[in-house]
Amino acid sequence: MSPLVQTLPTPSPRTPVRRRGGLFGAAMVVDGVGTGMFMPFSVLYFLHTTSLALPQVGLALTAAGLLALPATVVAGPLIDRFGPLAAVVAGNLLCAGAFTGYLFVRSLWQLAVVVLLAAAGQTVFGTATIALIGSISTPQERPGWFARQSAARNAGYGVGALAGAAAVAAGTHPAYLLLAAVNAVSYLGAAALTLVWRGGAGNAAPVPVRATDQEPAPRYGTVLRDRRLLLLTAGGFGLVLCMNVLPVLLTVYLTEVLGRWAFLGGLAIAANTVLVVVTQTSVTRRAGWSSPVRVVRAAAAAWAVAFAALWSLTALPGWTVIVALAVAVAALTLAEMLYGPTAKSLALAIAPPRSPGRHLGFYQLSWSAGTALAPAILTRLLAQGHQWPWICLIAVCALAATALGRLRP
């Protein structure tokens, strides 16, 4: 019986990575545009298109995110069996179907179902994308690929957020429906671009990306005994909480605690997006001179500096608040750019090269769980007092740096 082997283009060493990744980068931009149009306004969308109250919408969004966590565990075996390319496309198509369903949501149970499907599709897509990049690049190239993916998605996200803001400003029912419709179309476009990119591989040699009959994929029992993976996932969970401070907590902190203008939060997010688009690849290239473990620990240190700066805002007068806020946003952005590409490359270095799915699925829990729990954890800490988010997050950075420092990939 011949093994099922997913074939993907093997990059020629003489072909520039930029050219090889053109269509893949375009898929990331298209995906980012749709996500940027919808995600910042997701709560507003359901408030304006349904009769549901704010607590119901918030509960459904949080519950669906948590219920979708097992999708990372399911995604691993699917990647090993069918290959990461098929899983990336399947994740995109699942999201496209879910956001099409958003157009018809009228009740709480319908909201919960479509949000759960969307969260599961995004989880499968995220996990499979790591495996896909691992299958088409050498270990030395991987941070660069992840950097370009991050820059492309952020570029699309920024454009989409501006378009979404214009739609929300119109305030009409069709304008809100447009947000979900464009996001559904963007996922279809990303799936099509990914398939075209695969189809343009020509006669390139195949790269096996799943286990053969002679090399079975590891079971989850084996995966859970991998100490390096456990350290990376545990430390990563804490740092993903840190990464969510900018979109989840910053604007609330500026307005409710400091009494500052809300537009400062939007300006900070815009500055973060621009910096990632412009400097991500350069930062990742320069970080490549150091070991991956040192880079992720440097990211933890940068987050700690950012949280100390944000904590200081309550004691600073006048214009110095703007200076400290700028320092905090720069440190938050630097940490994000250092951590994302490097941590994913570390996960690939730990995973078995021909059957990485289960390892990557477990590692993806750090992103999915951290993102799902961040709103509840961060807002709860802020409710206890303005200093508590920063005290706890600085401690999280120290613990994560300690755990990640014990990695020996």
BAKENU-891174 format. One record per atom (N, C-alpha, C): x negated, z, y negated. Coordinates in steps of 0.02 Angstrom, whole numbers, plus 50000, padded with zeros to 5 digits. Layout:
% BAKENU-891174
XZY;...
***
This chain:
% BAKENU-891174
499575000050060;500005000050000;499565000049938;499644995049896;499214994749836;499464999549783;499015002949749;499215007749699;499515004249638;499975007749606;500235005249543;499735006949489;499485001849454;498985002949403;499214999749339;499275003649286;499445001049220;498824997749190;498864991349173;498294987949144;498354987649069;497814988949036;497774988848964;497144985248943;497124982648882;496524978948861;495914983348859;495364980848887;494734984348880;494374981748818;494234986048769;493924983648708;493224980848721;493094975148693;492414972548695;491984976348647;491374978248665;490954982048620;490784978248557;490854971548559;490684967548500;491284966648453;491884968848476;492474968048435;492574974148391;492624973348325;492724979148282;493354982848300;493304989548298;493894993648314;494454992248266;494304990848203;494814989648153;495254983648174;494924978148198;495294972248219;495694973648282;495394977248330;495744978748392;496364982948381;496334987248329;496894991948318;497394989648267;497364983148246;497804980848193;498544981648208;498764978948265;499464979348283;499664986548300;499214990148332;499364997148347;499455001148283;499014999948234;499095003348169;499735001248135;499924994948141;500554992648111;501144996148143;501114997248208;501655000948242;501705008048215;501135011148202;501135017948175;501425018148104;501265013048064;501535012747996;502295011947998;502535007348040;503255006148045;503615012548068;503335015848118;503625022048141;503625027348085;503075027648047;503035032547993;503535031247937;503675024947922;504155023447869;504845026247887;505065024847948;505725027447968;505745035047970;505215038047996;505195045447999;505185048347929;504795045347884;504765047847816;505425047247779;505815042047795;506465041347763;506955046747785;506905048747849;507425053247875;507225060547877;506635062147903;506475069047919;506515073847859;506255072047799;506305076847744;507025078347722;507485074047743;508175074647720;508655075747779;508395077947836;508805078347897;509385083347889;509245089047858;509785094047849;510305091347801;510075088347746;510545085347698;510965079947731;510665076147776;511025070747809;511645073447844;511555078647884;512125081247923;512625084947878;512385087847824;512855091147777;513305086047742;513035080047730;513425074947694;513815070347740;513625069847803;513965065047848;514425068547898;514415075147901;514855078947945;515185084547906;515635087947939;515955093847908;515625100347928;515035099947959;514695105847984;514395109847926;514365116547935;514075120947885;513325121347894;512975123547842;512245124047844;511995128147903;512265134247917;512005138047974;512085134348040;512635130648048;512725126948110;512205121348117;512065117948063;511565112548065;510875115448081;510695120848047;510045123948058;509965126348129;510495129648156;510475132148225;510395126348274;510765120948264;510725115348311;510035112148309;509745111348250;509085108248245;508555112448279;508585119048269;508085123448300;508175123748375;508805124548397;508945125048469;508735118648505;508875112948475;508695106648507;507935105948513;507575108048461;506845107748464;506565111948521;506865117948531;506625122348584;506825119548653;507435116948659;507665114348723;507275108148744;506975104748695;506595098748710;505885100248734;505675106548732;504995108248751;504825106048823;505285106848872;505105104548939;504955097048944;505135093248892;504985086048894;504235084748899;503825089348873;503105088448878;502875089048951;503205093448988;503035094349058;503255088249099;503825085449082;504075079549117;503665073349099;503435073049036;503075067149013;502425066149052;502095071649070;501455071049105;501475066949168;501905068649217;501955064649278;502175057449264;502605056349215;502825049549199;502235045249174;501805048349134;501215044749109;500755042849167;500655047649213;500215046349269;500515041049316;501165040749321;501475036149368;501545029149338;501785028649277;501945022149248;501445019849195;500995024149175;500495022449125;500725024349055;500255025549010;500435027848943;500785022548901;500625016148911;500955010948872;501705011048882;501915011348945;502635011548961;502955017848932;502595023448934;502865029648907;502935029448831;502445026348797;502495025648724;503115021648706;503215015948739;503785011748725;504435015348742;504445018948799;505045022548819;505215027948768;504705031548743;504825036648692;505125033548629;504865027748608;505135024348550;505865022248561;506005019548619;506685017248633;507175023148637;506955028648665;507385034648668;507545037048598;507055037148554;507165039148485;507635034248449;507535027848462;507975022948430;508705024048451;508815025448515;509495026848538;509765033148507;509345038348502;509575044748474;509775043848401;509365040448362;509525039748291;510105034948279;510225030348325;510845026448322;511445031048333;511355035748379;511885040648390;512025045048330;511515046148288;511615050248227;512175047348184;512255040748185;512765037548143;513465039548163;513555042148224;514225043548249;514345051048260;513885055248238;513965062548248;514525065148204;514995068848235;515535071948198;515615079348215;515345081448272;515455088448293;514785091648310;514795098248321;514185102048334;513865099948400;514275098948452;513975097148517;513655090248514;513975085648477;513665078948469;513005079448432;512975083648381;512355084648344;511815087348390;511975092348431;511485095348475;511215090248525;511655085948551;511435081048601;510955075948572;511135073048514;510715067748487;510055070548461;510065076548433;509435079548410;508985081148469;509285083448524;508895084848584;508575078448611;508945072948612;508675066548635;508105064148590;508205064948525;507685062848477;507055067048486;507145073548493;506555077948502;506195076348567;506575074948621;506255073148684;505875066548678;506175061648644;505835055248635;505205055948595;505225059948542;504625061048501;504075064548540;504275069148585;503795072648626;503455067848675;503855063748708;503575058848755;503115054048718;503325051648660;502925047048620;502255050248600;502285056448576;501675059848554;501175060848610;501425063048668;500985064248725;500685057748751;501115052648757;500885046248784;500395042748737;500475043648672;500015040448625;499305043048633;499245049548646;498575052348658;498265049048720;498665048548774;498405045448835;498255038048824;498665034648785;498555027548772;497895026348735;497785030348683;497145029648647;496565031248693;496645036348735;496105038048782;495955032448831;496455028348848;496355023048898;496045016748869;496035016048803;495775009848773;495145011048732;494885017148733;494305018648691;493805022848729;493195022548706;492675026948734;492725033748702;492425038848733;492445045548702;492185045648630;491685041448615;491415041348548;491895038148498;492315033548522;492785030148477;493425034048465;493585038748509;494245041848506;494405045348441;493945049448412;494125052548348;494295047448295;493945041748295;494095036548247;494785033548257;494975032548320;495645029948334;496185034848311;496085041248326;496575046248305;496605046848229;496025046048197;496015046348124;496415040548095;496325034448122;496695028748097;497445029448111;497605032348169;498315033548184;498615038248132;498255043648117;498505048548068;498585045447999;498085041547978;498115038347912;498695033447909;498795029547962;499325024547963;500015027847961;500115032948001;500755036348001;500895039747934;500385042647904;500485045847839;500645040747785;500325034947789;500485029647740;501215027547746;501435026447808;502135024647818;502605030347798;502395036447813;502815042247797;502905042747721;502375041747683;502425042147610;502895036947582;502835030747606;503275025447583;503995027047602;504095029347664;504765030947686;505075036647647;504675041747631;504935047347593;505185045247524;504805040647492;505025038147427;505685034247433;505725030147485;506345026347496;506925031047512;506785036147553;507305040947569;507545044847509;507075046647465;507265050147404;507725045947361;507585039447358;508015034947319;508715034547350;508755034347416;509405034147449;509795040547437;509445046347443;509765052747432;510005053347359;509615050647313;509815050947243;510465047247231;510595041947270;511225038347264;511815042847282;511705047147333;512195052147351;512815049647386;512845043247405;513445040547437;513395041147513;513975040847546;513985041347619;513595035547651;513685029347630;513285023847660;512535024747649;512345027647592;511625028647579;511325033547630;511695038747646;511455043447697;511435040247766;511945036347783;511935032947848;511335028147853;511135025347796;510555020847796;509925024347819;509855030847804;509265034547825;509185034347901;509725035947937;509685035948010;509615028948038;509965024048007;509935017248032;509225014348026;508915015347969;508235012847960;507755016148009;507845022648021;507405026048068;507485023248139;508105021848159;508215018848225;507875012048230;507945007948178;507635001348177;506875001948178;506605006948144;505875007848142;505605009348211;505965013248250;505735014648318;505755008348361;506265004148352;506284997848389;505704993348368;505564993248303;505004989148279;504344991548306;504254998248308;503625000948334;503544999248408;504094999548447;504064997748518;503884990448526;504174986148485;504034978948489;503314977448472;503054980648419;502354979448399;501874981848453;502044987448485;501614989948539;501594985048597;502164982248614;502194977448669;501834970948650;501894968648588;501534962748566;500784963848569;500574969748547;499864971648550;499614971348621;500004973948669;499824973648739;499814966448764;500314962548741;500364955748764;499794951348740;499474953448685;498914949448660;498254951148692;498274954648747;497654956748779;497284950948814;497654945548825;497334939748856;497114941348927;496504939448943;496244940449010;495774946449013;495874951148968;495444956948968;495494960649035;494944963749053;494934967449116;495394973449114;495724975149169;496184980749169;495814987449170;496144992349141;495884999149143;496385003449179;496225006249237;496705010549271;496825016849231;497465018649223;497605024649185;498075029349222;498105028549287;498465033349328;498095034249393;498265039249429;497895040749491;498035035449543;497525033949583;497605029649641;497785033849701;497925030249757;498085034049818;497505038449839;496885036249825;496305040149845;496155045849796;496445045449736;496315050549685;496985052949657;497325057449693;497995059549672;497955063449606;498495062949567;498535066649505;498565074149519;498245078249478;498265085449489;498965088149479;499145093149518;499785096549510;499735101549452;500325103749428;500315108349372;499985115049389;500015116849454;499665122949474;498915122449460;498625116549475;497925115349460;497805115149385;498245111949349;498185111449276;498165118349244;498605122849267;498645129449237;498045133849253;497625131649300;497015135449315;496415132849276;496535127849234;495995125149193;495915129449130;495415133749130;495325138549076;495215135149009;494865129549010;494735125948947;495385123548916;495835120848958;496475118448933;496895124148906;496885129848939;497265135548915;497015137948848;496345138148839;496065140148775;496245135248720;496195128748735;496355123648684;497095123948665;497535124948714;498245125148700;498445131348661;498165137148682;498335143448647;498075143348575;497445141348567;497175140948499;497535135648458;497715130148491;498075124848456;498755126948432;499105131148471;499755133548450;499715137248383;499215141648378;499125145248315;498975140748257;498555135648269;498355131248214;498915126348196;499355124748243;499935120648226;500415124648181;500475131148193;500855135348147;500565134848076;499895135148072;499565134548007;499715127747975;499715122548016;499835115747990;500525115047960;501005119047984;501695118547961;501835122447897;501335125947871;501435129547809;501615124847752;501285119247748;501395114547693;502115111847692;502375109047747;503055106447744;503595111747748;503465117547778;503985122447790;504015127947737;503435130647718;503435136847680;503235136147607;502835131147590;502525131047524;503035130747467;503515126147471;504005125447417;504425131747410;504615134747466;505005141047463;504595146547430;503965146947447;503515152047419;503445151047344;503345144847322;503245143447251;503875144947210;504455143447237;505075144247199;505365151247205;505415153947266;505755160247276;505315166347261;504665165747273;504215171447262;503885171147193;503625165247177;503255164547114;503685162347056;504295159947070;504725157647016;504465151346982;504075147347017;503795141146989;504265135347002;504105129746971;504525123846979;504475121047049;505055118947074;505075116247142;504665109847148;504595106147093;504245099847098;503505100747117;503235106947106;502545108147126;502465107547202;502975109747240;502945109047312;502955101747333;503385097747301;503405090647316;502755087147296;502465089247240;501835086447218;501275088047267;501285094147294;500785096247343;500825092047406;501445090847430;501535086847490;501325079647478;501485077047419;501285070147402;500515069647399;500195074647369;499465074647366;499155074847435;499445078947479;499215079347548;499255072547582;499815069147574;499915062647606;499405057547581;499305057347515;498835052547486;498125053947511;497935060247512;497255062047533;497135060047606;497635061147649;497555059347719;497475051847726;497895048047691;497865040747696;497185038147673;496935040947618;496335038247586;495695040647620;495685046847644;495055049847665;495015051747739;495565050947778;495555053347847;494995050247889;494925043647887;494415040447928;493715042447906;493605043147841;492945045147816;492775052247838;493255056847832;493145063747852;492995064147926;493385060547967;493275060648039;492595057848058;492395052448024;491735049548038;491175054448021;491225057847965;490705062647947;490715068647993;491315070748015;491355076448061;491065074748130;491005068248145;490745066148209;490015068048220;489665069848166;488975071948174;488925079048203;489475082648204;489475089448232;489845089548298;489785094948335;490135095448399;490885096448386;491305093948432;492035094748423;492255101948416;491935106448454;492125113548450;491985116248380;491415114548352;491265116748284;491755113948233;491975107748244;492435104648197;493105108148197;493375109748256;494025113148257;493965120348231;493405123548240;493305130148211;493235129648135;492925124348111;492895123248038;493595122148010;494025118748048;494715117848026;495065124648019;494965129048067;495255135748063;495005139448001;494365138847986;494085142047926;494385139147863;494485132547861;494785129447802;495505131847792;495885132647846;496555135347839;496535142447812;496075146447836;496015153347811;495875153447736;495435149047713;495295148547641;495925146647602;496315141947629;496935139847596;497425145647591;497495149547644;497975155047643;497745160547595;497105161747591;496855166547542;497005164247471;496935157747458;497085155047392;497835155647376;498255154247425;498975154947414;499175162247404;498865166747439;498995173847430;498815176047359;498285173247333;498045175247266;498515172947210;498965168247224;499395165547172;499825170947139;499995176147177;500425181347150;500075185647097;499395185347096;499025189547049;498695185546993;498785178846994;498445174646945;498895173146885;498605172746825;499005171246766;499015163846750;499555161546717;499605155046685;499345149246726;498925145246692;498685138946720;498225139846780;497945145946790;497515146946847;497895146346914;498555147146910;498965146146970;498895138946994;498905134146947;498845127146965;498175125746998;497645128746971;496975127746999;496945130447070;497195136547080;497185139547147;497625135547195;498185133047171;498625129047214;498265122547235;497905119547188;497535113347204;497005114847257;496655120547250;496155122447301;496495123347369;497065126647369;497425127947431;497635121347465;497915116747426;498145110347454;497555106447481;496995106447444;496395102847468;496155105847534;496145112447539;495925115747601;496405114447658;497065114647644;497565113147696;497475106047722;497355101347676;497275094447696;496635093347736;496095096347713;495465095747750;495535098547821;495855104347827;495955107347893;496365102647938;496895099847911;497305095147950;496905089147973;496495086347929;496105080447946;495565082047997;495275087947994;494765089948042;495075091348110;495645094748111;495905097248174;496245091848216;496705087948187;497105083348226;496715078648271;496295074248244;495935069548286;495455072948336;495135078348313;494635081548356;494955085248414;495515088848401;495845092548454;496115087748507;496385082148487;496645077248535;496075074348577;495505073148544;494925070648581;494675075848632;494705082248613;494515087548659;494985087748719;495635086948706;496115086948761;495975081348810;495795075448784;495615069848828;494965071148865;494495074548833;493865076148867;493975080948925;494465085348918;494615090248971;495005087049028;495455082349011;495905079449061;495535074749108;495755074149171;495475069149217;495585062149188;495075057849186;495145051449151;495655046749180;495765046949247;496225042249278;496925045149288;497025051549275;497685054549282;497755060249231;497755058449167;497745063649115;498425066549097;498965063649125;499635065149101;499815072549099;499705076049155;499925083049158;499505087449110;498855086049106;498445089849058;498685088748987;498815082448970;499025080948901;499735083448888;500155083348940;500825086048932;500815093448917;500385097148953;500325104248940;500035105548871;499505101748853;499205102648787;499705101148731;500145096248742;500635094448691;501115100048676;501175104848722;501595110748709;501365114448646;500715114448632;500485117948573;500775114848510;500845108148509;501135104748452;501895105548450;502215104548507;502955104748508;503205111848495;502915116748530;503135123648520;502965126148451;502365124548427;502175126848360;502625123948306;502795117548312;503225114348263;503935117048267;504185118248328;504865120748336;504945127848311;504445132048323;504495139148305;504255140748234;503895136148203;503605137548137;504125139548085;504695136048078;505175138148027;505415145248036;505575147248097;505825153948109;505275159148097;504675157948122;504125162848115;503915163548042;503805157948009;503535158147941;504035161047891;504675159047897;505165161847851;505295169147865;505255171147928;505345178347944;504785182447914;504165180047918;503605183547888;503685184147812;503915178747780;504005178947708;504555183847689;505065184447731;505615189147716;505375196447718;504825197647755;504555204447759;504135206347698;503955201447657;503545202747599;503085196747586;502955195347522;502595189247506;501885188947534;501595194747551;500905194747575;500865193647651;501405194847687;501355194847760;501215188147791;501495182547766;501295176147797;500545174947795;500235176647738;499525175147730;499085179847770;499265186247773;498885191047814;498915188847888;499515187347912;499585185547983;499255178847999;499315174047954;499025167447968;498265167547965;497985171547921;497255172347920;497015175447986;497405180248011;497235183248076;497305178048132;497815173848128;497905168548178;497305163748177;497065162048117;496475157648111;495865160848145;495775167348135;495205170748165;495265170748242;495865172148267;495965172248340;495875165248369;496155160148335;496095153348360;495365151048360;494995152648307;494285150848305;493895154148361;494065160348376;493735163948431;493885160648498;494525159048509;494715155948573;494395149048580;494415145048527;494135138248530;493375138448536;493075143648510;492345144248516;492105145348587;492565147148632;492385148248702;492455141848744;492665136348711;492735130148747;492055127248766;492005124748826;491405121248847;491615114848883;491875109848846;492135103848879;491575099748911;
***
